[in-house]
């Protein structure tokens, strides 16, 4: 199994809603990543978990709250988002650190109304 | 501050010819470099990588060249095929850390 699975694929939410994005991998990777990508821009790093501990937080606003319940699962909890947070949210995992490639999911397309 | 830069947003080549995609980086702590390919509505997929101890890595039609002194790398695709049409991202990672930074991407179009 070489997949990173992200759900939902599409999410529309209002600014007062609370929702979550979910990411799962069963490759035994111990580093998991959240990236945000807007149209015609590069993926921007948001968070990195290494061995289930948050190792990088790129000064992301607190309305985004990551969670890593176990080594296979990564969540991104969303609350009080703004329309400018609308983007493609990509999850990735990595086996070897610091070398080794990232394996990406297909992304969750988020629209904030 | 964009630490990884791809200055050409698009490139168009004829089928069978060489495609050369370029990437520059500013952070001298980067020591591992990767190229990813992305189709619409899909996540990026890994293509090829190179560590800073090498200056060339080849995998089939794909070759990555690294010039550390110039902080520059390039991806060569020979021969180019229409199926190679996609957005190509350059990425870089530093020693002893987990982060990976991406360039803005170059959209490659290979014409039949």
Interface residues (C-beta under 8 A of the other chain):
Chain A: X4 X31 X33 X35 X40 X41 X42 X43 X44 X45 X48 X50 X55 X56 X90 X92 X94 X97 X98 X99 X101 X102 X103 X104 X105 X106 X107
Chain B: X2 X4 X9 X31 X32 X34 X36 X41 X42 X43 X44 X45 X46 X49 X51 X89 X91 X93 X94 X95 X96 X97 X98 X99 X100 X101 X102 X103 X104 X105
